[in-house]
Amino acid sequence: MAHADTQGLQRAPQVCSHCKSIKKGCDKKLPSCSQCIKRRAVCRYGEPEDPRRSGDRLTKSESPLGRSERLASTWTSIPRSMRAKLCPTVRLSLLLMSSLSDVLPSNFDLKASSTSATSDSVFSSQIRHIIEADGKYIDDVVVRFFQGVHAWLPIISKKRFRDRFAHFQAVPTADFALLLLLMRLITQHPSPDPETDQDREVLYLASKTVFAQVQAFIPSSLYLVQAGVILATYEHAHGMIEAAYITIGTAARMACAIGLHNKHCSMEMQGTDTWLDEEEALATWWGLMICDRIIGCDAQMHGRPLATRPIRDDDYLPLEPEFLDGSRSDMMEPTFRYFVSAISLPGVGPFGREAQATYLLDRVRMVIEAGQTSEHTLYPLGCELQNLLGTVMEQVAGRWGIYCGATQLLIS
């Protein structure tokens, strides 16, 4: 029974379970003690005593968290046919709980410092579990990404990625792990099997959730921007236009935070790590601007502002992926790099042509928004569009899948 103290306040006859577990002084106030109010914890009185201890550790049979097995996954233990009957929220919760089961050891030590697990290590472990939940392996995801998606979204230097991936194995970071997760998502194609396709939906929800979580803990970085571009591309491709619009806006803000919006071509010696990093940053910014405008062309986005700045006449063209991947060694001095406005320039690759098509689309958009729709203004733009389309079609020469991004933008 609670009793009244000298000030007339009701107090419990014993300390609460939370204060006892963290070994803090409890003032026994009712209904909640001051420590629990301060820490926003649930205050409970009259719970059973803590389990007996053996030295500094809890006995194996009794853990404060009921062992990590209590958090362990039921994701792989539940048949896919049964998971398919659960609502997406429950399936997502199961997957996320499963991904955390490897973070906590089974013999959790109350006296161990909680700082031993960093945000990088926790997110990396969680993401690795999500990627491999259905039997996929990170190495296979990377191969599949660079053999497919990379050809039409060349924002990552394959050469630098290999170096970073090797370093990631020893020193995992949350932002690079997130990039791997988004590579896993975008290489997961829709399936005619409803149960398999529902797992893809849960993978998307998990990716979206972790993307938001990582942003809360990790400063903006190139990896986070690249992950955002991939996520927005996936959402747009699957008809989630509103989600894509928000995601690309988030990626654009992060890009501006790290200065990508003012990137020029690199002045460093070609082939060096610094040169590759700077050129990859320029390619990422172009991938962001292109994705932003593709999303903006959707009818649902009419009247909405773009997430990125207008394309300038003196913005440098991005390098083609073979240069960033190290498969071509042609020496290119910065003085021989060209602006995006050089529409008549011959020999421009697919990524450069897509950038030029986006540049012309941007000009058309600005003219229309400014109300300058006279023949004197629109006719020269129409000629430039036709000339670039003709040049692209000559470069295609009947080959399937080449310059499809530029062709789509020019025709639309």
VEXLO-356818 format. One record per residue (C-alpha): residue in one letter; x, z, y. Coordinates in steps of 0.5 Angstrom, whole numbers, padded with zeros to 4 digits. Last residue first. Example, Ala and Ser with C-alpha at 12.3 -4.5 7.8 and 13.67 -1.06 7.14 Angstrom:
# VEXLO-356818
<node torkol="S" c1="0027" c3="0014" c2="-0002"/>
<node torkol="A" c1="0025" c3="0016" c2="-0009"/>
//
This chain:
# VEXLO-356818
<node torkol="S" c1="0016" c3="-0150" c2="0026"/>
<node torkol="I" c1="0020" c3="-0156" c2="0025"/>
<node torkol="L" c1="0026" c3="-0153" c2="0028"/>
<node torkol="L" c1="0026" c3="-0146" c2="0025"/>
<node torkol="Q" c1="0025" c3="-0149" c2="0018"/>
<node torkol="T" c1="0030" c3="-0154" c2="0018"/>
<node torkol="A" c1="0035" c3="-0149" c2="0021"/>
<node torkol="G" c1="0034" c3="-0144" c2="0015"/>
<node torkol="C" c1="0034" c3="-0150" c2="0010"/>
<node torkol="Y" c1="0041" c3="-0152" c2="0012"/>
<node torkol="I" c1="0042" c3="-0153" c2="0004"/>
<node torkol="G" c1="0037" c3="-0151" c2="-0001"/>
<node torkol="W" c1="0037" c3="-0158" c2="-0004"/>
<node torkol="R" c1="0041" c3="-0164" c2="-0003"/>
<node torkol="G" c1="0038" c3="-0170" c2="0000"/>
<node torkol="A" c1="0044" c3="-0171" c2="0005"/>
<node torkol="V" c1="0043" c3="-0165" c2="0008"/>
<node torkol="Q" c1="0048" c3="-0166" c2="0014"/>
<node torkol="E" c1="0044" c3="-0172" c2="0016"/>
<node torkol="M" c1="0038" c3="-0168" c2="0016"/>
<node torkol="V" c1="0041" c3="-0163" c2="0021"/>
<node torkol="T" c1="0043" c3="-0168" c2="0026"/>
<node torkol="G" c1="0036" c3="-0171" c2="0026"/>
<node torkol="L" c1="0034" c3="-0164" c2="0027"/>
<node torkol="L" c1="0039" c3="-0163" c2="0033"/>
<node torkol="N" c1="0037" c3="-0169" c2="0036"/>
<node torkol="Q" c1="0029" c3="-0168" c2="0035"/>
<node torkol="L" c1="0030" c3="-0161" c2="0038"/>
<node torkol="E" c1="0035" c3="-0163" c2="0044"/>
<node torkol="C" c1="0030" c3="-0169" c2="0046"/>
<node torkol="G" c1="0024" c3="-0164" c2="0046"/>
<node torkol="L" c1="0028" c3="-0159" c2="0050"/>
<node torkol="P" c1="0029" c3="-0165" c2="0055"/>
<node torkol="Y" c1="0021" c3="-0167" c2="0055"/>
<node torkol="L" c1="0019" c3="-0159" c2="0056"/>
<node torkol="T" c1="0022" c3="-0158" c2="0063"/>
<node torkol="H" c1="0020" c3="-0165" c2="0067"/>
<node torkol="E" c1="0013" c3="-0165" c2="0063"/>
<node torkol="S" c1="0011" c3="-0159" c2="0066"/>
<node torkol="T" c1="0010" c3="-0152" c2="0062"/>
<node torkol="Q" c1="0014" c3="-0148" c2="0066"/>
<node torkol="G" c1="0009" c3="-0142" c2="0065"/>
<node torkol="A" c1="0015" c3="-0137" c2="0064"/>
<node torkol="E" c1="0013" c3="-0135" c2="0057"/>
<node torkol="I" c1="0013" c3="-0142" c2="0055"/>
<node torkol="V" c1="0020" c3="-0143" c2="0058"/>
<node torkol="M" c1="0022" c3="-0137" c2="0055"/>
<node torkol="R" c1="0019" c3="-0139" c2="0048"/>
<node torkol="V" c1="0022" c3="-0146" c2="0048"/>
<node torkol="R" c1="0029" c3="-0143" c2="0050"/>
<node torkol="D" c1="0029" c3="-0138" c2="0044"/>
<node torkol="L" c1="0027" c3="-0144" c2="0040"/>
<node torkol="L" c1="0033" c3="-0148" c2="0042"/>
<node torkol="Y" c1="0038" c3="-0142" c2="0041"/>
<node torkol="T" c1="0034" c3="-0140" c2="0034"/>
<node torkol="A" c1="0036" c3="-0148" c2="0032"/>
<node torkol="Q" c1="0043" c3="-0147" c2="0034"/>
<node torkol="A" c1="0044" c3="-0140" c2="0030"/>
<node torkol="E" c1="0041" c3="-0144" c2="0024"/>
<node torkol="R" c1="0046" c3="-0150" c2="0025"/>
<node torkol="G" c1="0051" c3="-0144" c2="0025"/>
<node torkol="F" c1="0049" c3="-0141" c2="0019"/>
<node torkol="P" c1="0048" c3="-0148" c2="0015"/>
<node torkol="G" c1="0055" c3="-0151" c2="0018"/>
<node torkol="V" c1="0057" c3="-0154" c2="0024"/>
<node torkol="G" c1="0061" c3="-0161" c2="0023"/>
<node torkol="P" c1="0059" c3="-0165" c2="0029"/>
<node torkol="L" c1="0058" c3="-0161" c2="0036"/>
<node torkol="S" c1="0052" c3="-0164" c2="0039"/>
<node torkol="I" c1="0048" c3="-0158" c2="0040"/>
<node torkol="A" c1="0054" c3="-0154" c2="0044"/>
<node torkol="S" c1="0049" c3="-0149" c2="0046"/>
<node torkol="V" c1="0052" c3="-0144" c2="0041"/>
<node torkol="F" c1="0059" c3="-0144" c2="0044"/>
<node torkol="Y" c1="0065" c3="-0146" c2="0040"/>
<node torkol="R" c1="0071" c3="-0143" c2="0037"/>
<node torkol="F" c1="0077" c3="-0148" c2="0039"/>
<node torkol="T" c1="0080" c3="-0143" c2="0044"/>
<node torkol="P" c1="0080" c3="-0137" c2="0039"/>
<node torkol="E" c1="0085" c3="-0141" c2="0034"/>
<node torkol="M" c1="0082" c3="-0143" c2="0028"/>
<node torkol="M" c1="0087" c3="-0144" c2="0022"/>
<node torkol="D" c1="0083" c3="-0146" c2="0016"/>
<node torkol="S" c1="0084" c3="-0141" c2="0010"/>
<node torkol="R" c1="0078" c3="-0142" c2="0006"/>
<node torkol="S" c1="0075" c3="-0138" c2="0001"/>
<node torkol="G" c1="0077" c3="-0131" c2="0005"/>
<node torkol="D" c1="0069" c3="-0129" c2="0004"/>
<node torkol="L" c1="0069" c3="-0129" c2="0012"/>
<node torkol="F" c1="0071" c3="-0136" c2="0012"/>
<node torkol="E" c1="0067" c3="-0138" c2="0007"/>
<node torkol="P" c1="0061" c3="-0135" c2="0010"/>
<node torkol="E" c1="0060" c3="-0139" c2="0016"/>
<node torkol="L" c1="0063" c3="-0137" c2="0022"/>
<node torkol="P" c1="0058" c3="-0135" c2="0028"/>
<node torkol="L" c1="0057" c3="-0139" c2="0034"/>
<node torkol="Y" c1="0059" c3="-0136" c2="0040"/>
<node torkol="D" c1="0054" c3="-0134" c2="0046"/>
<node torkol="D" c1="0056" c3="-0138" c2="0052"/>
<node torkol="D" c1="0049" c3="-0141" c2="0053"/>
<node torkol="R" c1="0046" c3="-0134" c2="0052"/>
<node torkol="I" c1="0041" c3="-0132" c2="0047"/>
<node torkol="P" c1="0035" c3="-0127" c2="0050"/>
<node torkol="R" c1="0036" c3="-0120" c2="0048"/>
<node torkol="T" c1="0034" c3="-0117" c2="0042"/>
<node torkol="A" c1="0027" c3="-0113" c2="0039"/>
<node torkol="L" c1="0023" c3="-0119" c2="0042"/>
<node torkol="P" c1="0017" c3="-0117" c2="0046"/>
<node torkol="R" c1="0010" c3="-0118" c2="0043"/>
<node torkol="G" c1="0005" c3="-0123" c2="0046"/>
<node torkol="H" c1="0003" c3="-0126" c2="0039"/>
<node torkol="M" c1="0006" c3="-0122" c2="0033"/>
<node torkol="Q" c1="0001" c3="-0123" c2="0029"/>
<node torkol="A" c1="0002" c3="-0131" c2="0029"/>
<node torkol="D" c1="0009" c3="-0130" c2="0026"/>
<node torkol="C" c1="0014" c3="-0133" c2="0031"/>
<node torkol="G" c1="0017" c3="-0126" c2="0032"/>
<node torkol="I" c1="0019" c3="-0125" c2="0025"/>
<node torkol="I" c1="0023" c3="-0131" c2="0025"/>
<node torkol="R" c1="0025" c3="-0129" c2="0032"/>
<node torkol="D" c1="0028" c3="-0122" c2="0030"/>
<node torkol="C" c1="0031" c3="-0125" c2="0023"/>
<node torkol="I" c1="0035" c3="-0130" c2="0028"/>
<node torkol="M" c1="0037" c3="-0125" c2="0032"/>
<node torkol="L" c1="0039" c3="-0120" c2="0027"/>
<node torkol="G" c1="0043" c3="-0125" c2="0023"/>
<node torkol="W" c1="0047" c3="-0127" c2="0029"/>
<node torkol="W" c1="0049" c3="-0120" c2="0030"/>
<node torkol="T" c1="0051" c3="-0119" c2="0023"/>
<node torkol="A" c1="0055" c3="-0125" c2="0024"/>
<node torkol="L" c1="0058" c3="-0122" c2="0030"/>
<node torkol="A" c1="0060" c3="-0116" c2="0027"/>
<node torkol="E" c1="0063" c3="-0120" c2="0021"/>
<node torkol="E" c1="0067" c3="-0123" c2="0026"/>
<node torkol="E" c1="0070" c3="-0117" c2="0028"/>
<node torkol="D" c1="0071" c3="-0114" c2="0022"/>
<node torkol="L" c1="0074" c3="-0120" c2="0019"/>
<node torkol="W" c1="0079" c3="-0120" c2="0025"/>
<node torkol="T" c1="0081" c3="-0113" c2="0024"/>
<node torkol="D" c1="0082" c3="-0114" c2="0017"/>
<node torkol="T" c1="0087" c3="-0119" c2="0018"/>
<node torkol="G" c1="0085" c3="-0126" c2="0016"/>
<node torkol="Q" c1="0086" c3="-0130" c2="0023"/>
<node torkol="M" c1="0090" c3="-0126" c2="0028"/>
<node torkol="E" c1="0086" c3="-0122" c2="0033"/>
<node torkol="M" c1="0082" c3="-0125" c2="0038"/>
<node torkol="S" c1="0075" c3="-0124" c2="0035"/>
<node torkol="C" c1="0069" c3="-0128" c2="0037"/>
<node torkol="H" c1="0065" c3="-0124" c2="0042"/>
<node torkol="K" c1="0060" c3="-0118" c2="0041"/>
<node torkol="N" c1="0056" c3="-0116" c2="0047"/>
<node torkol="H" c1="0050" c3="-0114" c2="0043"/>
<node torkol="L" c1="0054" c3="-0111" c2="0037"/>
<node torkol="G" c1="0056" c3="-0105" c2="0042"/>
<node torkol="I" c1="0055" c3="-0099" c2="0037"/>
<node torkol="A" c1="0048" c3="-0097" c2="0040"/>
<node torkol="C" c1="0046" c3="-0104" c2="0041"/>
<node torkol="A" c1="0046" c3="-0105" c2="0034"/>
<node torkol="M" c1="0042" c3="-0099" c2="0032"/>
<node torkol="R" c1="0037" c3="-0101" c2="0037"/>
<node torkol="A" c1="0037" c3="-0108" c2="0034"/>
<node torkol="A" c1="0036" c3="-0105" c2="0027"/>
<node torkol="T" c1="0030" c3="-0100" c2="0029"/>
<node torkol="G" c1="0027" c3="-0106" c2="0032"/>
<node torkol="I" c1="0028" c3="-0110" c2="0026"/>
<node torkol="T" c1="0024" c3="-0105" c2="0022"/>
<node torkol="I" c1="0018" c3="-0104" c2="0027"/>
<node torkol="Y" c1="0017" c3="-0112" c2="0026"/>
<node torkol="A" c1="0018" c3="-0112" c2="0019"/>
<node torkol="A" c1="0013" c3="-0106" c2="0018"/>
<node torkol="E" c1="0008" c3="-0110" c2="0022"/>
<node torkol="I" c1="0010" c3="-0117" c2="0018"/>
<node torkol="M" c1="0009" c3="-0114" c2="0011"/>
<node torkol="G" c1="0008" c3="-0121" c2="0008"/>
<node torkol="H" c1="0013" c3="-0120" c2="0003"/>
<node torkol="A" c1="0018" c3="-0125" c2="0006"/>
<node torkol="H" c1="0017" c3="-0121" c2="0012"/>
<node torkol="E" c1="0019" c3="-0114" c2="0009"/>
<node torkol="Y" c1="0025" c3="-0117" c2="0005"/>
<node torkol="T" c1="0028" c3="-0120" c2="0012"/>
<node torkol="A" c1="0026" c3="-0113" c2="0015"/>
<node torkol="L" c1="0030" c3="-0109" c2="0009"/>
<node torkol="I" c1="0036" c3="-0114" c2="0010"/>
<node torkol="V" c1="0036" c3="-0113" c2="0017"/>
<node torkol="G" c1="0036" c3="-0106" c2="0017"/>
<node torkol="A" c1="0041" c3="-0105" c2="0011"/>
<node torkol="Q" c1="0046" c3="-0109" c2="0016"/>
<node torkol="V" c1="0045" c3="-0105" c2="0022"/>
<node torkol="L" c1="0046" c3="-0099" c2="0017"/>
<node torkol="Y" c1="0052" c3="-0102" c2="0015"/>
<node torkol="L" c1="0055" c3="-0103" c2="0022"/>
<node torkol="S" c1="0054" c3="-0096" c2="0024"/>
<node torkol="S" c1="0049" c3="-0091" c2="0027"/>
<node torkol="P" c1="0051" c3="-0084" c2="0026"/>
<node torkol="I" c1="0048" c3="-0081" c2="0020"/>
<node torkol="F" c1="0043" c3="-0075" c2="0019"/>
<node torkol="A" c1="0037" c3="-0078" c2="0021"/>
<node torkol="Q" c1="0038" c3="-0085" c2="0020"/>
<node torkol="V" c1="0040" c3="-0083" c2="0013"/>
<node torkol="Q" c1="0033" c3="-0080" c2="0012"/>
<node torkol="A" c1="0029" c3="-0087" c2="0015"/>
<node torkol="F" c1="0033" c3="-0091" c2="0010"/>
<node torkol="V" c1="0031" c3="-0086" c2="0004"/>
<node torkol="T" c1="0024" c3="-0087" c2="0006"/>
<node torkol="K" c1="0024" c3="-0095" c2="0006"/>
<node torkol="S" c1="0028" c3="-0095" c2="0000"/>
<node torkol="A" c1="0024" c3="-0091" c2="-0004"/>
<node torkol="L" c1="0018" c3="-0095" c2="-0002"/>
<node torkol="Y" c1="0021" c3="-0101" c2="-0004"/>
<node torkol="L" c1="0023" c3="-0098" c2="-0010"/>
<node torkol="V" c1="0016" c3="-0096" c2="-0011"/>
<node torkol="E" c1="0013" c3="-0103" c2="-0010"/>
<node torkol="R" c1="0019" c3="-0106" c2="-0015"/>
<node torkol="D" c1="0016" c3="-0101" c2="-0020"/>
<node torkol="Q" c1="0009" c3="-0104" c2="-0019"/>
<node torkol="D" c1="0012" c3="-0111" c2="-0020"/>
<node torkol="T" c1="0014" c3="-0109" c2="-0027"/>
<node torkol="E" c1="0007" c3="-0106" c2="-0029"/>
<node torkol="P" c1="0004" c3="-0112" c2="-0026"/>
<node torkol="D" c1="0008" c3="-0117" c2="-0030"/>
<node torkol="P" c1="0008" c3="-0123" c2="-0027"/>
<node torkol="S" c1="0014" c3="-0121" c2="-0023"/>
<node torkol="P" c1="0017" c3="-0121" c2="-0016"/>
<node torkol="H" c1="0024" c3="-0121" c2="-0015"/>
<node torkol="Q" c1="0029" c3="-0115" c2="-0014"/>
<node torkol="T" c1="0035" c3="-0118" c2="-0011"/>
<node torkol="I" c1="0032" c3="-0116" c2="-0004"/>
<node torkol="L" c1="0031" c3="-0108" c2="-0007"/>
<node torkol="R" c1="0038" c3="-0108" c2="-0010"/>
<node torkol="M" c1="0042" c3="-0110" c2="-0004"/>
<node torkol="L" c1="0038" c3="-0105" c2="0000"/>
<node torkol="L" c1="0040" c3="-0100" c2="-0004"/>
<node torkol="L" c1="0047" c3="-0102" c2="-0004"/>
<node torkol="L" c1="0047" c3="-0102" c2="0004"/>
<node torkol="L" c1="0044" c3="-0095" c2="0003"/>
<node torkol="A" c1="0050" c3="-0093" c2="-0001"/>
<node torkol="F" c1="0054" c3="-0096" c2="0005"/>
<node torkol="D" c1="0051" c3="-0091" c2="0010"/>
<node torkol="A" c1="0051" c3="-0085" c2="0006"/>
<node torkol="T" c1="0059" c3="-0085" c2="0004"/>
<node torkol="P" c1="0062" c3="-0085" c2="-0002"/>
<node torkol="V" c1="0070" c3="-0083" c2="-0002"/>
<node torkol="A" c1="0073" c3="-0085" c2="-0009"/>
<node torkol="Q" c1="0068" c3="-0091" c2="-0011"/>
<node torkol="F" c1="0066" c3="-0092" c2="-0004"/>
<node torkol="H" c1="0074" c3="-0095" c2="-0003"/>
<node torkol="A" c1="0073" c3="-0100" c2="-0008"/>
<node torkol="F" c1="0066" c3="-0102" c2="-0005"/>
<node torkol="R" c1="0070" c3="-0102" c2="0002"/>
<node torkol="D" c1="0075" c3="-0107" c2="-0001"/>
<node torkol="R" c1="0070" c3="-0111" c2="-0004"/>
<node torkol="F" c1="0066" c3="-0112" c2="0002"/>
<node torkol="R" c1="0071" c3="-0114" c2="0006"/>
<node torkol="K" c1="0072" c3="-0120" c2="0002"/>
<node torkol="K" c1="0065" c3="-0121" c2="0001"/>
<node torkol="S" c1="0064" c3="-0121" c2="0009"/>
<node torkol="I" c1="0057" c3="-0119" c2="0010"/>
<node torkol="I" c1="0052" c3="-0123" c2="0015"/>
<node torkol="P" c1="0051" c3="-0129" c2="0011"/>
<node torkol="L" c1="0043" c3="-0129" c2="0010"/>
<node torkol="W" c1="0042" c3="-0136" c2="0007"/>
<node torkol="A" c1="0048" c3="-0136" c2="0002"/>
<node torkol="H" c1="0048" c3="-0128" c2="0001"/>
<node torkol="V" c1="0042" c3="-0128" c2="-0002"/>
<node torkol="G" c1="0044" c3="-0131" c2="-0008"/>
<node torkol="Q" c1="0051" c3="-0131" c2="-0012"/>
<node torkol="F" c1="0053" c3="-0125" c2="-0007"/>
<node torkol="F" c1="0047" c3="-0121" c2="-0008"/>
<node torkol="R" c1="0047" c3="-0122" c2="-0016"/>
<node torkol="V" c1="0054" c3="-0120" c2="-0016"/>
<node torkol="V" c1="0053" c3="-0114" c2="-0012"/>
<node torkol="V" c1="0047" c3="-0112" c2="-0016"/>
<node torkol="D" c1="0051" c3="-0113" c2="-0023"/>
<node torkol="D" c1="0056" c3="-0108" c2="-0020"/>
<node torkol="I" c1="0051" c3="-0103" c2="-0018"/>
<node torkol="Y" c1="0048" c3="-0103" c2="-0025"/>
<node torkol="K" c1="0040" c3="-0104" c2="-0027"/>
<node torkol="G" c1="0037" c3="-0100" c2="-0033"/>
<node torkol="D" c1="0031" c3="-0098" c2="-0029"/>
<node torkol="A" c1="0033" c3="-0091" c2="-0025"/>
<node torkol="E" c1="0040" c3="-0095" c2="-0024"/>
<node torkol="I" c1="0039" c3="-0096" c2="-0017"/>
<node torkol="I" c1="0035" c3="-0090" c2="-0015"/>
<node torkol="H" c1="0040" c3="-0085" c2="-0019"/>
<node torkol="R" c1="0046" c3="-0089" c2="-0015"/>
<node torkol="I" c1="0041" c3="-0087" c2="-0008"/>
<node torkol="Q" c1="0041" c3="-0080" c2="-0010"/>
<node torkol="S" c1="0048" c3="-0079" c2="-0011"/>
<node torkol="S" c1="0050" c3="-0083" c2="-0005"/>
<node torkol="F" c1="0045" c3="-0079" c2="-0001"/>
<node torkol="V" c1="0048" c3="-0072" c2="-0003"/>
<node torkol="S" c1="0055" c3="-0074" c2="-0003"/>
<node torkol="D" c1="0054" c3="-0077" c2="0004"/>
<node torkol="S" c1="0050" c3="-0071" c2="0007"/>
<node torkol="T" c1="0055" c3="-0066" c2="0004"/>
<node torkol="A" c1="0055" c3="-0062" c2="-0002"/>
<node torkol="S" c1="0060" c3="-0056" c2="-0001"/>
<node torkol="T" c1="0056" c3="-0054" c2="0005"/>
<node torkol="S" c1="0052" c3="-0050" c2="0001"/>
<node torkol="S" c1="0057" c3="-0045" c2="-0001"/>
<node torkol="A" c1="0057" c3="-0042" c2="-0008"/>
<node torkol="K" c1="0054" c3="-0035" c2="-0008"/>
<node torkol="L" c1="0047" c3="-0037" c2="-0011"/>
<node torkol="D" c1="0051" c3="-0041" c2="-0016"/>
<node torkol="F" c1="0046" c3="-0046" c2="-0019"/>
<node torkol="N" c1="0048" c3="-0047" c2="-0027"/>
<node torkol="S" c1="0044" c3="-0053" c2="-0028"/>
<node torkol="P" c1="0048" c3="-0057" c2="-0022"/>
<node torkol="L" c1="0044" c3="-0059" c2="-0017"/>
<node torkol="V" c1="0045" c3="-0067" c2="-0014"/>
<node torkol="D" c1="0044" c3="-0070" c2="-0021"/>
<node torkol="S" c1="0036" c3="-0068" c2="-0021"/>
<node torkol="L" c1="0036" c3="-0071" c2="-0014"/>
<node torkol="S" c1="0034" c3="-0078" c2="-0016"/>
<node torkol="S" c1="0029" c3="-0076" c2="-0021"/>
<node torkol="M" c1="0025" c3="-0072" c2="-0015"/>
<node torkol="L" c1="0025" c3="-0078" c2="-0011"/>
<node torkol="L" c1="0023" c3="-0083" c2="-0017"/>
<node torkol="L" c1="0017" c3="-0078" c2="-0018"/>
<node torkol="S" c1="0015" c3="-0077" c2="-0011"/>
<node torkol="L" c1="0015" c3="-0085" c2="-0011"/>
<node torkol="R" c1="0010" c3="-0085" c2="-0017"/>
<node torkol="V" c1="0006" c3="-0080" c2="-0014"/>
<node torkol="T" c1="0005" c3="-0084" c2="-0007"/>
<node torkol="P" c1="0004" c3="-0090" c2="-0011"/>
<node torkol="C" c1="-0002" c3="-0088" c2="-0015"/>
<node torkol="L" c1="-0001" c3="-0087" c2="-0022"/>
<node torkol="K" c1="-0004" c3="-0091" c2="-0027"/>
<node torkol="A" c1="0003" c3="-0095" c2="-0027"/>
<node torkol="R" c1="0007" c3="-0089" c2="-0029"/>
<node torkol="M" c1="0003" c3="-0089" c2="-0036"/>
<node torkol="S" c1="0005" c3="-0096" c2="-0038"/>
<node torkol="R" c1="0012" c3="-0095" c2="-0035"/>
<node torkol="P" c1="0012" c3="-0089" c2="-0040"/>
<node torkol="I" c1="0014" c3="-0083" c2="-0037"/>
<node torkol="S" c1="0021" c3="-0080" c2="-0040"/>
<node torkol="T" c1="0025" c3="-0085" c2="-0035"/>
<node torkol="W" c1="0021" c3="-0082" c2="-0029"/>
<node torkol="T" c1="0020" c3="-0075" c2="-0031"/>
<node torkol="S" c1="0026" c3="-0073" c2="-0027"/>
<node torkol="A" c1="0030" c3="-0067" c2="-0027"/>
<node torkol="L" c1="0027" c3="-0062" c2="-0022"/>
<node torkol="R" c1="0026" c3="-0057" c2="-0027"/>
<node torkol="E" c1="0032" c3="-0059" c2="-0031"/>
<node torkol="S" c1="0036" c3="-0057" c2="-0025"/>
<node torkol="R" c1="0035" c3="-0050" c2="-0027"/>
<node torkol="G" c1="0029" c3="-0045" c2="-0025"/>
<node torkol="L" c1="0031" c3="-0045" c2="-0018"/>
<node torkol="P" c1="0033" c3="-0038" c2="-0018"/>
<node torkol="S" c1="0036" c3="-0039" c2="-0025"/>
<node torkol="E" c1="0035" c3="-0035" c2="-0031"/>
<node torkol="S" c1="0037" c3="-0037" c2="-0038"/>
<node torkol="K" c1="0044" c3="-0038" c2="-0036"/>
<node torkol="T" c1="0045" c3="-0032" c2="-0033"/>
<node torkol="L" c1="0046" c3="-0032" c2="-0026"/>
<node torkol="R" c1="0053" c3="-0032" c2="-0023"/>
<node torkol="D" c1="0057" c3="-0027" c2="-0020"/>
<node torkol="G" c1="0059" c3="-0023" c2="-0026"/>
<node torkol="S" c1="0053" c3="-0024" c2="-0030"/>
<node torkol="R" c1="0046" c3="-0023" c2="-0026"/>
<node torkol="R" c1="0040" c3="-0020" c2="-0028"/>
<node torkol="P" c1="0034" c3="-0024" c2="-0026"/>
<node torkol="D" c1="0031" c3="-0022" c2="-0019"/>
<node torkol="E" c1="0026" c3="-0017" c2="-0019"/>
<node torkol="P" c1="0018" c3="-0019" c2="-0019"/>
<node torkol="E" c1="0014" c3="-0021" c2="-0013"/>
<node torkol="G" c1="0011" c3="-0015" c2="-0009"/>
<node torkol="Y" c1="0012" c3="-0018" c2="-0002"/>
<node torkol="R" c1="0012" c3="-0026" c2="0000"/>
<node torkol="C" c1="0014" c3="-0029" c2="0006"/>
<node torkol="V" c1="0015" c3="-0037" c2="0006"/>
<node torkol="A" c1="0020" c3="-0039" c2="0010"/>
<node torkol="R" c1="0021" c3="-0041" c2="0017"/>
<node torkol="R" c1="0027" c3="-0038" c2="0018"/>
<node torkol="K" c1="0026" c3="-0034" c2="0024"/>
<node torkol="I" c1="0019" c3="-0032" c2="0022"/>
<node torkol="C" c1="0022" c3="-0031" c2="0015"/>
<node torkol="Q" c1="0027" c3="-0026" c2="0018"/>
<node torkol="S" c1="0022" c3="-0023" c2="0023"/>
<node torkol="C" c1="0017" c3="-0021" c2="0017"/>
<node torkol="S" c1="0011" c3="-0024" c2="0015"/>
<node torkol="P" c1="0004" c3="-0021" c2="0015"/>
<node torkol="L" c1="0006" c3="-0016" c2="0016"/>
<node torkol="K" c1="0013" c3="-0013" c2="0018"/>
<node torkol="K" c1="0018" c3="-0011" c2="0012"/>
<node torkol="D" c1="0024" c3="-0011" c2="0017"/>
<node torkol="C" c1="0028" c3="-0014" c2="0012"/>
<node torkol="G" c1="0035" c3="-0014" c2="0013"/>
<node torkol="K" c1="0039" c3="-0020" c2="0010"/>
<node torkol="K" c1="0041" c3="-0021" c2="0003"/>
<node torkol="I" c1="0039" c3="-0028" c2="0002"/>
<node torkol="S" c1="0035" c3="-0027" c2="-0004"/>
<node torkol="K" c1="0032" c3="-0020" c2="-0002"/>
<node torkol="C" c1="0030" c3="-0023" c2="0005"/>
<node torkol="H" c1="0026" c3="-0028" c2="0001"/>
<node torkol="S" c1="0023" c3="-0024" c2="-0004"/>
<node torkol="C" c1="0020" c3="-0019" c2="0002"/>
<node torkol="V" c1="0023" c3="-0012" c2="0003"/>
<node torkol="Q" c1="0019" c3="-0006" c2="0000"/>
<node torkol="P" c1="0013" c3="-0002" c2="0002"/>
<node torkol="A" c1="0010" c3="-0007" c2="0007"/>
<node torkol="R" c1="0009" c3="-0005" c2="0014"/>
<node torkol="Q" c1="0003" c3="-0005" c2="0019"/>
<node torkol="L" c1="0005" c3="-0003" c2="0026"/>
<node torkol="G" c1="0003" c3="0003" c2="0029"/>
<node torkol="Q" c1="0009" c3="0004" c2="0033"/>
<node torkol="T" c1="0011" c3="0010" c2="0029"/>
<node torkol="D" c1="0010" c3="0006" c2="0023"/>
<node torkol="A" c1="0003" c3="0005" c2="0019"/>
<node torkol="H" c1="0003" c3="0004" c2="0012"/>
<node torkol="A" c1="0002" c3="-0002" c2="0007"/>
<node torkol="M" c1="0000" c3="0000" c2="0000"/>
//
